[in-house]
Amino acid sequence: MAANYLEAQEGLSRRDFLYRIKVCRKEARETNLWLRLTETGTDELLSKAQTDLSPEATELTKIFSRFAAKDDTGEKQ
């Protein structure tokens, strides 16, 4: 996500920015999926990390969705 967000900031056009933000959103959703699917077993430290990171991935998805929605309506970033 981070690398694509940096690429979006350097976008060559609004269309390029929008594309890269949508890639960031897709990666955030995939990250959240993998966090939910990953089995931590009895490792409490891994389980806690998983529990802490999942809401962050959800928040990043929402943030990237808002960027994309603003750009779709033509609003300035």
Buried (B, 14 or more C-beta within 10 A) or exposed (E): BEEBBEBBEEBEEEEEBBBBBBBBBBBBBEBBEEBEEEEBEEEEEEBEBBEEEBEEBBEBBEBBBEBBEBBEEEEEE
